[in-house]
């Protein structure tokens, strides 16, 4: 995090810049009470988009498309305001295609090739929606914070050049004490033929 790598620029500021009530972490970013409503509403839109794509491109079981989306672990949580985000939804936020999402699409296509083509089209739409509705919220907050702290791009460049500022930089630790559950899931399923990973450009 920036406060760890640049302690003289962002001093004693480890709280989430959105909710300001919890420590910023890889886990909290997906559960932040300020950002989660944006994530939830975006996934409702994504569910509609997935249904639209399947109705347009699917070549079998068209009558079951609504149920496929409704009961997909990737989307179903977003229909309930008190439901926590699922690991499969988090994977989609990170531009991965989970086994659940692949299986949801695969049910409605005769071939794997047709399935992948449809998923790629959907993922491009997902990337745009996630960037516009979720990441821009964080980006706007970060810009406000930079203005408050009077931080510019030049501040980071000068930080690297000034040896006095480098001495207070927190040492790197090989084990930071956090293991991402989605990453563990990916390792465990890496060799499964029915699971594909499509990594798109990070938003």
Backbone torsions as a table, in degrees:
resi	resn	phi	psi	omega
1	UNK	NA	158.3	-173.9
2	UNK	-63.1	-37.7	-178.3
3	UNK	-67.7	-23.2	177.1
4	UNK	-81.3	-39.5	-177.8
5	UNK	-83.6	-25.9	-178.9
6	UNK	-132.6	65.7	-173.7
7	UNK	-62.6	-27.2	-179.5
8	UNK	-80.7	-16.1	176.6
9	UNK	-90.8	-40.9	-178.3
10	UNK	-122.9	87.0	-170.8
11	UNK	-86.5	131.2	173.9
12	UNK	48.6	37.1	-177.6
13	UNK	-121.6	86.4	-177.2
14	UNK	-110.4	1.9	-179.8
15	UNK	-78.3	153.6	175.4
16	UNK	-58.5	130.0	-175.6
17	UNK	-73.4	-10.3	178.4
18	UNK	-93.2	-56.7	-177.3
19	UNK	-91.8	-23.4	178.8
20	UNK	55.9	27.6	-178.6
21	UNK	-125.8	-13.7	-178.7
22	UNK	-131.8	158.6	177.3
23	UNK	-67.6	135.2	176.0
24	UNK	-66.7	129.6	179.4
25	UNK	-156.6	167.8	178.4
26	UNK	-63.3	-28.4	-179.6
27	UNK	-81.6	-42.0	-176.2
28	UNK	-65.9	-31.2	-174.9
29	UNK	-55.2	-33.1	-178.7
30	UNK	-88.9	-10.0	-175.8
31	UNK	-118.3	2.6	-178.7
32	UNK	-54.1	125.1	-176.9
33	UNK	-62.5	-21.1	177.4
34	UNK	-81.2	-37.3	-177.0
35	UNK	-88.2	-27.9	-174.1
36	UNK	-57.8	-40.1	176.7
37	UNK	-59.2	-35.3	177.1
38	UNK	-68.0	-40.0	178.0
39	UNK	-64.9	-44.4	-177.8
40	UNK	-62.0	-47.7	-178.9
41	UNK	-65.8	-33.6	177.9
42	UNK	-67.0	-38.5	179.6
43	UNK	-71.0	-26.7	172.9
44	UNK	-66.7	-40.2	175.7
45	UNK	-65.1	-40.5	179.3
46	UNK	-64.6	-35.8	177.0
47	UNK	-62.9	-42.2	176.9
48	UNK	-63.6	-41.0	179.9
49	UNK	-65.7	-41.6	179.0
50	UNK	-61.6	-41.8	178.9
51	UNK	-64.2	-41.5	178.9
52	UNK	-62.8	-43.7	179.5
53	UNK	-63.2	-42.6	-179.3
54	UNK	-66.9	-41.0	178.8
55	UNK	-64.8	-29.2	-178.6
56	UNK	-83.0	-40.5	-170.7
57	UNK	-108.9	-17.9	-174.7
58	UNK	-63.1	146.1	179.5
59	UNK	-118.8	12.6	172.9
60	UNK	-161.3	159.8	176.4
61	UNK	52.0	43.5	-177.9
62	UNK	-64.5	-27.4	-177.4
63	UNK	-72.2	-15.1	-176.3
64	UNK	-100.7	4.4	-173.6
65	UNK	-60.5	-45.6	-178.5
66	UNK	-58.3	-44.2	179.2
67	UNK	-67.3	-35.7	179.3
68	UNK	-59.6	-42.3	179.6
69	UNK	-74.3	-42.6	-177.0
70	UNK	-59.6	-37.2	-175.8
71	UNK	-102.9	4.6	176.2
72	UNK	-69.0	131.6	179.8
73	UNK	-62.4	-23.6	179.3
74	UNK	-68.7	-34.9	-172.8
75	UNK	-113.1	-28.9	-168.7
76	UNK	-58.5	-35.0	-178.0
77	UNK	-60.8	-30.7	-174.5
78	UNK	-70.9	-15.4	-179.4
79	UNK	-81.4	-6.0	-178.9
80	UNK	-123.7	123.1	-173.9
81	UNK	-66.0	-22.0	-177.8
82	UNK	-103.7	3.8	-178.6
83	UNK	-82.9	138.0	177.9
84	UNK	-74.3	155.1	177.5
85	UNK	-65.8	143.9	-178.6
86	UNK	-93.8	160.8	177.8
87	UNK	-60.9	-37.1	179.9
88	UNK	-65.3	-35.4	176.3
89	UNK	-67.7	-40.7	178.3
90	UNK	-61.9	-38.4	177.3
91	UNK	-61.7	-41.4	178.2
92	UNK	-65.0	-38.6	175.9
93	UNK	-59.9	-30.9	-179.6
94	UNK	-91.8	12.8	177.1
95	UNK	68.3	31.2	172.2
96	UNK	-104.6	150.3	170.1
97	UNK	-99.3	113.5	-177.9
98	UNK	-80.8	167.4	175.9
99	UNK	-60.1	-38.9	-179.5
100	UNK	-61.8	-46.3	-179.3
101	UNK	-66.5	-42.4	179.1
102	UNK	-62.0	-43.8	-179.2
103	UNK	-64.9	-37.9	178.5
104	UNK	-59.4	-43.5	178.8
105	UNK	-75.2	-41.1	-173.6
106	UNK	-60.5	-31.4	-179.6
107	UNK	-57.8	-26.2	-171.8
108	UNK	-107.3	13.0	179.0
109	UNK	-130.4	148.2	-178.9
110	UNK	-77.1	-30.3	-176.9
111	UNK	-127.0	155.9	177.9
112	UNK	-67.6	-35.7	179.5
113	UNK	-60.7	-43.1	178.3
114	UNK	-66.1	-35.3	178.2
115	UNK	-62.5	-47.3	-177.7
116	UNK	-64.0	-40.4	178.6
117	UNK	-60.5	-43.2	179.7
118	UNK	-66.6	-40.4	179.7
119	UNK	-64.4	-40.1	179.2
120	UNK	-61.7	-40.6	177.3
121	UNK	-64.1	-42.9	179.3
122	UNK	-64.8	-40.6	-177.6
123	UNK	-65.1	-32.4	176.8
124	UNK	-66.5	-42.2	175.9
125	UNK	-64.0	-42.4	179.3
126	UNK	-61.1	-42.9	-179.7
127	UNK	-58.8	-44.5	-178.9
128	UNK	-65.9	-42.9	-179.7
129	UNK	-66.2	-42.8	-179.7
130	UNK	-64.5	-41.4	178.9
131	UNK	-64.6	-44.9	-175.5
132	UNK	-72.2	-40.5	-171.3
133	UNK	-96.3	-20.4	-174.7
134	UNK	-116.9	-58.6	-173.4
135	UNK	-69.5	-28.8	178.6
136	UNK	-68.6	-25.4	175.4
137	UNK	-65.5	-47.5	177.7
138	UNK	-65.8	-39.5	-178.8
139	UNK	-62.6	-42.6	179.7
140	UNK	-64.9	-39.8	178.5
141	UNK	-65.3	-40.9	179.5
142	UNK	-65.0	-38.4	178.2
143	UNK	-64.1	-41.2	177.2
144	UNK	-63.0	-40.5	-179.4
145	UNK	-66.5	-40.1	177.9
146	UNK	-62.1	-41.0	178.7
147	UNK	-64.1	-41.2	179.4
148	UNK	-61.3	-43.5	-177.9
149	UNK	-88.2	-0.2	-179.1
150	UNK	56.4	45.9	178.4
151	UNK	-100.7	132.2	176.1
152	UNK	-126.8	174.6	176.6
153	UNK	-59.5	-34.9	179.4
154	UNK	-64.9	-30.4	179.2
155	UNK	-59.7	-42.2	-179.5
156	UNK	-70.3	-37.5	178.5
157	UNK	-65.5	-44.8	179.5
158	UNK	-65.9	-33.7	178.9
159	UNK	-59.4	-41.5	-179.2
160	UNK	-69.8	-27.5	-175.9
161	UNK	-88.8	-21.0	-175.2
162	UNK	-91.2	108.6	-178.2
163	UNK	-63.8	-27.0	179.7
164	UNK	-67.4	-33.8	179.6
165	UNK	-78.6	-29.7	-179.1
166	UNK	-67.3	-30.1	-174.2
167	UNK	-65.1	-23.9	-178.1
168	UNK	-94.5	3.5	-179.3
169	UNK	-68.5	134.7	-179.0
170	UNK	-63.1	135.0	179.2
171	UNK	-65.3	147.8	178.4
172	UNK	-75.0	142.9	177.0
173	UNK	-118.5	134.7	-179.3
174	UNK	-71.2	-32.5	179.5
175	UNK	-116.8	106.6	-176.4
176	UNK	-92.3	3.4	174.0
177	UNK	80.9	12.0	179.0
178	UNK	-130.7	131.1	176.9
179	UNK	-121.0	120.5	-178.5
180	UNK	-71.1	121.1	-178.0
181	UNK	-61.7	-31.5	178.9
182	UNK	-67.8	-36.9	179.2
183	UNK	-66.2	-41.1	177.1
184	UNK	-60.0	-42.6	179.1
185	UNK	-61.1	-39.1	179.8
186	UNK	-65.9	-42.3	178.6
187	UNK	-60.8	-42.0	-176.2
188	UNK	-68.3	-25.6	-175.2
189	UNK	-111.4	12.2	-170.4
190	UNK	-57.9	-38.1	-174.7
191	UNK	-94.0	7.8	-179.1
192	UNK	-78.4	129.9	-174.9
193	UNK	-70.2	-22.9	-177.0
194	UNK	-92.3	10.0	178.6
195	UNK	-119.8	121.3	178.2
196	UNK	-114.0	149.8	177.8
197	UNK	-117.2	122.1	177.1
198	UNK	-121.4	109.5	-178.0
199	UNK	-99.5	113.4	179.6
200	UNK	-95.8	172.3	179.1
201	UNK	-58.9	132.0	-178.2
202	UNK	-67.3	134.7	-177.7
203	UNK	-77.1	NA	NA
